[in-house]
Amino acid sequence: MSRIVRNSLSTRSVQIGVGRDEQTGGISFPIYHSATYRHGQSTGYDYTRSGNPTRDILEEALAELEGGARGLAFSSGMAALTSLFLHFSSGDHLLVSEDLYGGTYRVLDQIFAKLGVSTSYVDTTATDAVAAAVTAKTKALLVETPGNPLLGIADIRALGDLCKAAGLLFIVDNTFLTPVLQRPLELGADIVVHSATKYLGGHSDLCAGVLVAKDEALGERLYFLQNSTGAILSPQDCWLLIRSLKTLPLRMQRHSASALQVAHWLQRQPQVDSVYYPGLAEHPGHELSKQQADGFGGMLSFRVAGPELAEQILEKLQLISFAESLGGVESLMTLPAVQTHGDIPEAERQRLGICNSLLRLSVGLEEPDELIADLAQALD
Ligand SMILES: *Cc1c(COP(=O)(O)O)cnc(C)c1O
């Protein structure tokens, strides 16, 4: 029999778990709810926090999609990040993107700071600014690219070189682009983080988080943290995430195409002052984005003339929901200054440009013309 090639991301995504349940040959891999397992049968399983067959299928797939040695599934993105931060000790210093998910800021600023792990926030779109911020105590760099909510693009390869030279662990939060559009481990990252609540889950019906380690040793260390602290993803939710991953490549293509169309339309509206989307030629990270990613994703932000207009838009939207989160099939809009970034101090938000006139749109899979019609009537 000739070997069928299954290298493409689309084929691999669809085939996750297919034929892996040897007992039944089920196309869909079953949900193993058992919390514990009989000893003496050497199945490799003894207790579900330490390992579960459904979670194994998912974690293997996540590692494969990101091109890493080990994938780990957690109960939320914050659970994944918190477990990861527990790798560090009192006295350690972290460098983190300033254009950052608010929850990551909160856990570092209000919990890990008290435990003696300090953080500096830097403009990771400027590699030299990152280099200048490294101290003798710096242990890691955590980058979100594209940034949140301003979609700034960091040079993953250059930052990878910098981390290697300085002996830093290089962590990339890949929530916005997913492995379909960006694979940071191939560009020099050591660990990839996801809020799988967003695109990986993709249907606004699941809270999950992911870590993927580039090599076995780091994977073993992260597994130790996952098993010790216990913020694992439940078997039921592992199955749901497996199901979601099967359509991830298709969804990301459509999210990207629709977001570009909406971004171009927004650019032409007189009430819109600026549009932040890496797919626009005017975006400062456009060229870099083309080099390191296979698409620009479904997230964009835009600034309108004033906070009153932003309020009006949120009130008048009919198809697009005014809601937190992103990455689902349904389009969602938020006011980052109040919702996702509310925990970032006001002065810091002002400095970054996250004001009450800035709206963030997660472009879903509805017909793009109908999304534009909704935006048009809301802007009017
Ligand atoms: C949502 C989000 C998180 C946190 O994930 P949860 O699943 O909500 O805990 C972390 N990073 C980014 C970029 C996010 O968008």
The ligand as a MOL file (V3000), in Angstrom:
LIG
                    3D

  0  0  0     0  0            999 V3000
M  V30 BEGIN CTAB
M  V30 COUNTS 15 15 0 0 0
M  V30 BEGIN ATOM
M  V30 1 C -8.3380 35.3910 26.7420 0
M  V30 2 C -6.8700 35.4520 26.7180 0
M  V30 3 C -6.1010 34.8900 27.7460 0
M  V30 4 C -6.7420 34.2550 28.9680 0
M  V30 5 O -7.4150 33.0680 28.6420 0
M  V30 6 P -8.7420 32.5280 29.4010 0
M  V30 7 O -9.0580 31.3080 28.6110 0
M  V30 8 O -9.7680 33.5950 29.3210 0
M  V30 9 O -8.3380 32.2280 30.7980 0
M  V30 10 C -4.7240 34.9480 27.6260 0
M  V30 11 N -4.1220 35.5220 26.5650 0
M  V30 12 C -4.8440 36.0740 25.5600 0
M  V30 13 C -4.1410 36.6940 24.4100 0
M  V30 14 C -6.2290 36.0540 25.5990 0
M  V30 15 O -6.9330 36.6280 24.6030 0
M  V30 END ATOM
M  V30 BEGIN BOND
M  V30 1 1 1 2
M  V30 2 1 2 3
M  V30 3 2 2 14
M  V30 4 1 3 4
M  V30 5 2 3 10
M  V30 6 1 4 5
M  V30 7 1 5 6
M  V30 8 2 6 7
M  V30 9 1 6 8
M  V30 10 1 6 9
M  V30 11 1 10 11
M  V30 12 2 11 12
M  V30 13 1 12 13
M  V30 14 1 12 14
M  V30 15 1 14 15
M  V30 END BOND
M  V30 END CTAB
M  END
